[in-house]
Amino acid sequence: MLRRLQNLSRVSWLLIFTYVMIGLIAVRLFDIQVLQSARLAEEANNRRSVSQTLYGTRGTVYDASGIVLAESVERYDITVSPRFVASFVRDGSTVTVDEALAEISFHTGVKQATMKNAILKDPESDFAYLAKAVTIDVLREIQALDIPWVYSDLRPSRTYPRGAVAGNLVGFMGTDGPQTGVEYYQNECLAATDGTSFYERGADGVRIPGSTVVTVEPKQGGDIRLTIDSDLQWFAQQTLQDQGKKLGAAWATAMVVRVADGHILAAADWPSVDPNNVDVTKPDDLGARIFSSPFEPGSIFKPMTIASLLDMGKITQTTKVTVPSRFSVGGAFIKDSFGHATMKWTTTGVLINSSNIGVSMLAKGMSATQRYDLLKSWGIGTETSVNFLGEDPGYLADPAGVDVITQNTQMFGQGVTVTSAQMAQVYQTLGNDGVRIPLTLVSGCEKADGTMTNLPATTPTQVVSAKAAQETVEMMELVVTEGSAAPVLKIPGYRVAAKTGTAEVAQNGVYGSKRIISVAGLAPAEDPQYAVIVTFGLPTNGDSSYYAGPAFSTLMGQVLKYYRVPPSTTKTPDLPETWK
Amino acid sequence: MSAVAAGGNYATQRPTATPMSSRASLTAVSRGTEAVHNRRLKRSIVVVLAIVAVYLLRQFVSIGVAEGAYEIASLNQQQVNLQRDAEFASEQLRVMDSPQNLATMAEKLGMISNAQPAYLRLSDSHVFGSPSGAEKTGSGAVPIANDLVKQLGVSSVVVPATESADEKATTVQSETETGAVASGSEIPAPKTN
């Protein structure tokens, strides 16, 4: 019996030992297979594979007709291993380091001394740049030199084939990614994600057959399509540059909007930034002032106010106003830009002569809130639907805190600020029978899989009645035929409706001698198709809106010619300017 | 295991071998043994040959695959190079196509941009605008920047026009009243039909 027990316990011990061993093995197995599996797998991969970055391509920015404004391209960095830099034998003759660097310098344009400094900075290191971002043809020339210590690295880069055309809109990329413009604010669409490919390769660098394992596929970026017409955009920028230089202006903007759908066909800024070389541009000029720089618009506001007053039934085109030489309001006087005796102007006359007093009198009796609502209904004080990077909503004071003087001056564009884009939206509404179609700059983002996102808002808003809008446009046409800037606003063969504006620039709360001059208008006046606004900031050779006229008529003339709008066949309506 | 559980119930004797005498009636067939031997030898040779053949075949296939790998690598490289050429060419083309480059080339040819066009309405021969030739203004417009023109070495293929042609490429045509063409106002028009 005892012997049996002894036998039994010996067997049990064996069993227990076996179970413990199995347990230990299981634990180790779990440790290797589960706990350490990722690390071990990676270590194994690292031993037998090389990894390669698969670059995802950042999306392209196109204009409305498919012209490339920004694209990703391949550039190459020429690198060197300083510790191997030495003379070498090529085709039987010895090539010295200086000779080799001179050859590289010849092809890349980088100074020989610069490259030598890069090598001498740390002669024992394994890596230094000789030239950055060279093109494929330069790379091939360098490779043909057959210098044993020179290498190359792929550097995905961004170029802008049209240079400064739409440069302020498109923006640019820096070393840390997108810096401004569409590149920045549409980055979510454009951005790509790099992938990685692992494969095994032999000693000679050739891939071992069948060994490629793509572990992470790169994600290609989406393409952005703008509503901009790059040829028209070029013309607008060129016009701004020519006129801006002539006027000695600090800056200028221009916008062309298709009235029917609110598409921005050109949004020009001068000085224009060339995204291929931003270093030569002042930081203030890198963005798009057209969206980001609000200013007191002055008289280009008047058609908007008059359209609303017509819509409310407060006035008609021929409402008789007796306009004094000055108009007392809130303890101050409102004056016109030119001295005059008491005038008997109609509403049309008030607009033709751009009378501040006349507009104040026409709007008389409106409360602060009514005036605020009027301006707000046109989108004043709110960013446009473009929602551009750094877009400014402008300044529209809360009605509760506005003094009586400002309540009046707001009606003719003082004491309130807007961007050129907001004014372009106002004129689009006037030209489109009082219906605002939200401005569009980005018509969509096409993802790599073909789906379209970022589609623009298109909900129309009836701001004023079609009748009120049309009557305002008719009166604006007389500004072009009868107003003081008529000689520079007319476009032969076409009926044009426009309004000029001269705004004094306030400095430290006081209006000084600096001006912002602008012209905004519509053509053809009988059936407006295009709205154009041009603005010049701080001109030194011409301080009235008259001087913005040539740029307006040149640009509008080009728009009509470019889009094949047939010359007008009807006559300007005959509206009385004065009354007896 | 079951033997252990039975506890000491072991066999007491080893089993004895079956006596040969029980198979005494069987005799060896000497003639047949050689034939079998030959057959086996043949079979072995066939098998060895087959193994060698399979091995050689495998080697050839392997060499073929390896060579294919080199060919694929070289063709891939060629494809990449050609793609890069194509991309670079289209990149250059896009820069050449840029309005800045076109404007510069046009000016080098002696062309002048005319911002004030004139129109002839066919229905009544009405002339809009002032149909006069464009004058060259100063040194010509400075095109807005495009650094890529320089970066990519896109150079103008146009030979500059001669000095005389460059100086004045305008022919002043019949003058009508400049700037008098107001929207809707009456303009004296030649009645040619």
Interface residues (C-beta under 8 A of the other chain):
Chain A: R4 V11 V68 E71 V73 E74 T135 I136 D137 T159 Y160 P161 R162 G163 A164 V165 G167 V206 R207 I208 P209 S230 D231 W234 Q237 Q238 T239 Q241 D242 S272 D274 N276 N277 V280 E477 V480 T481 A486 P487 K490 P492 G493 Y494 R495 V496 A525 T554 G557 Q558 K561 P567 S568 T570 K571 T572
Chain B: V4 G7 V65 A66 G68 A69 Y70 I72 A73 R84 D85 E87 F88 E91 R94 V95 D97 S98 P99 Q100 A103 A115 Q116 P117 A118 Y119 R121 F128 G129 S130 A141 V142 P143 I144 A145 N146 D147 L148 V149 Q151 L152 G179 V181 A182 S183 G184 S185
